[in-house]
């Protein structure tokens, strides 16, 4: 009888220990899961939420509607011509020690734009790797012009239009705009795609000319050129391999000057619509000029030889 009781007690004790062990293992497993969940929640709190990228529909070249414009000349031109909405003007501390910055401050205050003095470090954070010259504005993107915005000649025609066939470098675009503004070109026309937008870099490279100079965007550059030919324009393409050089230009009618991409030049379809292909003579050891320099050479020649401006 005692042997049976002892055996039963041992069996119950082993069963109890076995059940307790399983419960302990379940408790440890549950604790590990809860700790893992707590750690995961903690990491989610510590990490910033992912940035949401703005999806831009359509075919507009400028995706962002807000940007920082920097530099004395671009900011001054933006304040004077007011073709874009300006949200805030930032000046370096002690800006009144500079005559140009003092003028910019007065322009901002005149138009009711909020003005703040900030450290140079803050300006550098706003415009990294940029020559801001102690002044930055937050503003909207610059809109393109339309043909209705253009001034006309006495005869009702535009004297000269420069068509840029896929100029993608913003520094080149800015330099060309500055040159066109200097030589009183009527307008610059760019294709809607595969070209630099009117960015802050363009504004800086153009020395602020982009803030007032007419830049027109068209869906199809070749079609635009073809249409303007029927309106009486003579289309001149500047290419490296042309037999005739720019000094032979002798047309007195309105001209469209076509300048090509930095690497590929004028596209075949645009080239076929040109009435005349010309090149710039020079040292054969150097194949070509930068497109902005080439624009300056041709425009200088047209101004001096034909007085079409």
Phi, psi and omega per residue, in radians:
X1 nan -0.810 3.127
X2 -1.150 -0.632 3.109
X3 -1.086 -0.722 3.137
X4 -1.152 -0.707 3.115
X5 -1.108 -0.745 -3.140
X6 -1.100 -0.710 3.130
X7 -1.140 -0.735 -3.140
X8 -1.124 -0.718 3.129
X9 -1.095 -0.732 3.122
X10 -1.108 -0.709 -3.139
X11 -1.145 -0.731 3.109
X12 -1.122 -0.661 -3.141
X13 -1.160 -0.724 3.111
X14 -1.139 -0.680 3.119
X15 -1.119 -0.705 3.126
X16 -1.143 -0.745 3.130
X17 -1.127 -0.670 -3.141
X18 -1.140 -0.749 3.121
X19 -1.154 -0.712 3.117
X20 -1.116 -0.677 3.116
X21 -1.114 -0.723 3.111
X22 -1.129 -0.719 3.107
X23 -1.095 -0.680 3.135
X24 -1.135 -0.747 3.115
X25 -1.109 -0.704 3.108
X26 -1.122 -0.683 3.126
X27 -1.116 -0.767 3.132
X28 -1.115 -0.721 -3.137
X29 -1.112 -0.755 3.123
X30 -1.103 -0.666 3.133
X31 -1.140 -0.726 3.123
X32 -1.094 -0.710 3.134
X33 -1.118 -0.754 3.140
X34 -1.147 -0.702 3.110
X35 -1.117 -0.707 3.128
X36 -1.107 -0.710 3.122
X37 -1.139 -0.719 3.109
X38 -1.098 -0.739 3.132
X39 -1.122 -0.692 3.140
X40 -1.143 -0.732 3.098
X41 -1.115 -0.663 3.135
X42 -1.119 -0.746 3.132
X43 -1.120 -0.657 3.131
X44 -1.137 -0.591 3.113
X45 -1.252 -0.696 -3.094
X46 -1.217 -0.581 -3.078
X47 -1.498 2.412 3.092
X48 -1.223 2.664 3.110
X49 -1.130 2.626 -3.136
X50 -1.101 2.551 3.138
X51 -1.209 2.414 3.088
X52 -1.642 2.117 3.139
X53 -1.523 2.405 3.129
X54 -1.382 2.157 3.112
X55 -1.583 2.147 -3.095
X56 -1.828 2.149 3.132
X57 -1.625 2.809 3.129
X58 1.529 -2.848 -3.015
X59 -2.105 0.399 3.126
X60 -1.205 2.463 -3.090
X61 -1.372 -0.517 -3.084
X62 -1.731 1.923 -3.056
X63 -1.359 -0.686 -3.065
X64 -1.526 2.436 3.100
X65 -1.685 -0.031 -3.138
X66 -2.397 2.440 -3.119
X67 -2.716 3.009 3.047
X68 -1.815 2.187 3.050
X69 -1.842 2.372 -2.996
X70 -2.367 2.806 3.121
X71 1.744 2.555 -3.059
X72 -1.063 -0.926 -3.059
X73 -1.158 -0.824 3.102
X74 -1.064 -0.767 -3.117
X75 -1.159 -0.753 3.120
X76 -1.064 -0.769 3.130
X77 -1.134 -0.682 3.120
X78 -1.109 -0.679 3.131
X79 -1.237 -0.634 -3.104
X80 -1.301 -0.822 -3.021
X81 -1.540 -0.430 2.988
X82 0.920 0.829 3.082
X83 -1.587 -0.080 3.092
X84 -2.351 2.671 3.111
X85 -1.326 2.258 -3.137
X86 -1.932 2.188 -3.073
X87 -1.594 -0.674 -3.029
X88 -2.750 2.542 3.091
X89 -1.995 2.195 3.137
X90 -2.002 2.215 3.114
X91 -2.117 2.588 3.060
X92 -1.171 2.717 3.139
X93 -1.076 2.548 -3.087
X94 1.097 0.607 -3.112
X95 -1.146 -0.433 -3.094
X96 -1.179 -0.176 3.070
X97 -1.270 -0.252 3.112
X98 -1.838 2.254 -3.129
X99 -1.094 -0.735 -3.122
X100 -1.155 -0.750 3.134
X101 -1.211 -0.552 3.090
X102 -1.147 -0.692 3.087
X103 -1.119 -0.720 3.130
X104 -1.116 -0.717 3.095
X105 -1.036 -0.791 -3.132
X106 -1.100 -0.674 3.092
X107 -1.108 -0.768 3.119
X108 -1.076 -0.787 3.131
X109 -1.154 -0.614 3.133
X110 -1.075 -0.664 -3.114
X111 -1.672 0.199 3.058
X112 1.237 0.477 3.131
X113 -1.544 2.281 3.095
X114 -1.018 2.361 -3.105
X115 -2.123 2.303 3.103
X116 -2.290 2.474 2.991
X117 -1.705 2.214 -3.100
X118 -2.291 2.959 3.131
X119 -1.280 2.779 3.076
X120 -1.083 -0.617 3.114
X121 -1.058 -0.713 3.115
X122 -1.121 -0.725 3.101
X123 -1.094 -0.668 3.122
X124 -1.186 -0.576 3.072
X125 -1.198 -0.626 3.123
X126 -1.231 -0.658 -3.099
X127 -2.291 1.290 -3.106
X128 -1.109 2.482 3.103
X129 1.047 0.506 -3.137
X130 -2.163 2.561 3.089
X131 -1.503 1.543 -3.014
X132 -1.445 -0.344 3.096
X133 1.027 0.436 3.054
X134 1.491 0.200 -3.121
X135 -2.555 2.353 3.125
X136 -2.497 2.507 2.979
X137 -2.168 2.510 2.939
X138 -1.646 2.267 -2.984
X139 -2.691 3.015 3.057
X140 -1.511 2.886 3.121
X141 -1.123 2.675 -3.123
X142 -1.403 2.214 3.120
X143 -1.317 2.701 3.049
X144 -1.400 2.747 3.117
X145 -1.510 2.997 3.022
X146 -2.214 2.908 -3.097
X147 -1.132 -0.407 3.107
X148 -1.216 -0.309 3.128
X149 -1.438 -0.181 -2.990
X150 -1.429 2.450 2.993
X151 -1.274 2.571 -3.120
X152 -1.971 2.782 3.075
X153 -1.360 3.084 3.131
X154 -1.061 -0.629 -3.111
X155 -1.386 -0.039 -3.141
X156 1.502 0.200 -3.140
X157 -1.968 2.718 3.006
X158 -1.509 2.303 -3.057
X159 -1.138 -0.937 -3.026
X160 -2.598 2.299 3.058
X161 -2.120 2.391 3.054
X162 -1.825 2.143 3.115
X163 -1.834 2.170 -3.102
X164 -1.833 2.002 -3.073
X165 -1.581 1.571 3.077
X166 1.100 0.961 2.995
X167 -1.436 1.922 -3.005
X168 -1.732 -0.301 -3.124
X169 -1.462 2.063 -3.114
X170 -1.109 -0.511 3.092
X171 -1.164 -0.724 3.096
X172 -1.155 -0.745 3.127
X173 -1.070 -0.779 3.124
X174 -1.080 -0.747 3.136
X175 -1.139 -0.669 3.111
X176 -1.144 -0.729 3.113
X177 -1.085 -0.693 3.108
X178 -1.104 -0.754 3.113
X179 -1.114 -0.771 -3.136
X180 -1.135 -0.661 3.075
X181 -1.122 -0.683 -3.130
X182 -1.141 -0.713 -3.095
X183 -1.618 0.222 3.028
X184 1.052 0.696 3.021
X185 -1.158 2.552 -3.091
X186 -1.200 -0.731 -3.104
X187 -2.934 2.824 2.974
X188 -2.006 2.340 3.126
X189 -1.997 2.325 -3.136
X190 -2.230 2.656 3.057
X191 -1.283 2.754 -3.090
X192 -1.197 -0.532 -3.095
X193 -2.032 2.803 3.035
X194 0.979 0.832 3.069
X195 -2.621 2.732 3.117
X196 -1.176 2.436 3.039
X197 -1.368 3.088 3.125
X198 -1.492 1.283 -3.035
X199 -1.526 3.091 3.072
X200 -1.119 -0.578 3.105
X201 -1.138 -0.716 3.091
X202 -1.090 -0.761 3.134
X203 -1.063 -0.729 -3.140
X204 -1.198 -0.788 -3.122
X205 -1.159 -0.472 3.132
X206 -1.530 0.003 -3.088
X207 1.012 0.615 3.096
X208 1.539 -0.079 -3.114
X209 -1.092 -0.592 -3.124
X210 -1.063 -0.326 -3.126
X211 -1.300 -0.287 3.137
X212 -2.303 -0.298 -3.066
X213 -1.380 2.413 -3.108
X214 -1.243 2.076 3.022
X215 -2.106 2.115 -3.042
X216 -1.967 2.300 3.118
X217 -1.804 2.266 -3.133
X218 -2.142 2.595 -3.114
X219 -1.128 -0.635 -3.068
X220 -2.425 1.930 -3.058
X221 -1.177 -0.724 -3.126
X222 -1.092 -0.710 3.114
X223 -1.160 -0.682 3.100
X224 -1.057 -0.787 3.141
X225 -1.067 -0.761 -3.138
X226 -1.088 -0.728 3.130
X227 -1.125 -0.706 -3.106
X228 -1.238 -0.434 3.053
X229 -1.097 -0.671 3.112
X230 -1.249 -0.270 3.088
X231 -1.611 0.131 3.052
X232 1.758 0.115 3.122
X233 -1.447 2.531 3.009
X234 -1.751 2.168 -3.021
X235 -1.745 2.104 -3.118
X236 -2.013 2.161 3.103
X237 -1.848 2.334 3.110
X238 -1.687 1.974 -3.109
X239 -2.311 2.734 -3.059
X240 -1.248 -0.600 -2.990
X241 -1.722 0.233 -3.130
X242 -1.207 2.502 3.132
X243 -1.293 -0.742 -3.119
X244 -1.472 2.517 3.132
X245 -1.813 2.985 -2.969
X246 -1.110 -0.437 -3.120
X247 -1.176 -0.251 -3.130
X248 -1.549 -0.026 3.095
X249 -1.087 2.174 -3.067
X250 -2.447 0.363 -3.126
X251 -1.516 2.382 3.126
X252 -1.744 -0.049 -3.123
X253 -1.481 2.939 3.108
X254 -1.000 2.478 -3.013
X255 -2.136 2.456 2.877
X256 -1.905 2.058 3.095
X257 -1.688 2.099 -3.103
X258 -1.773 2.170 3.089
X259 -2.043 2.377 -3.025
X260 -1.679 3.077 3.122
X261 -0.996 2.606 -3.076
X262 -0.985 -0.601 -3.090
X263 -1.829 -0.710 -3.016
X264 -1.733 -0.238 -3.110
X265 1.344 -2.761 -3.138
X266 -1.293 2.349 3.129
X267 -1.177 2.662 -3.064
X268 -0.940 -0.741 -3.099
X269 -1.157 -0.743 3.089
X270 -1.135 -0.662 -3.129
X271 -1.113 -0.666 -3.117
X272 -1.146 -0.440 -3.138
X273 -1.491 -0.062 -3.136
X274 -1.357 2.396 3.070
X275 -1.404 -0.457 -3.061
X276 -2.598 2.322 3.070
X277 -1.938 2.229 -3.120
X278 -2.288 2.801 3.085
X279 -2.263 2.954 3.079
X280 -1.833 2.050 -3.134
X281 -1.211 2.540 3.141
X282 -2.978 -2.909 3.134
X283 -1.145 2.143 -3.127
X284 -1.125 -0.277 3.101
X285 -1.253 -0.331 3.115
X286 -2.008 2.046 -2.978
X287 -1.157 -0.656 -3.069
X288 -2.844 2.982 3.046
X289 -1.681 2.780 2.934
X290 -1.019 2.527 -3.020
X291 -1.053 -0.587 3.114
X292 -1.239 -0.633 3.070
X293 -1.193 -0.700 3.110
X294 -1.081 -0.697 3.101
X295 -1.046 -0.728 -3.137
X296 -1.108 -0.717 -3.125
X297 -1.096 -0.842 -3.095
X298 -1.162 -0.757 -3.121
X299 -1.159 -0.628 3.080
X300 -1.113 -0.734 3.123
X301 -1.097 -0.797 -3.127
X302 -1.107 -0.695 -3.138
X303 -1.132 -0.770 -3.079
X304 -1.331 -0.668 -3.027
X305 -1.472 -0.605 -2.966
X306 -2.074 -0.213 3.108
X307 0.866 0.863 -3.092
X308 -1.617 0.057 -3.103
X309 -1.637 nan nan
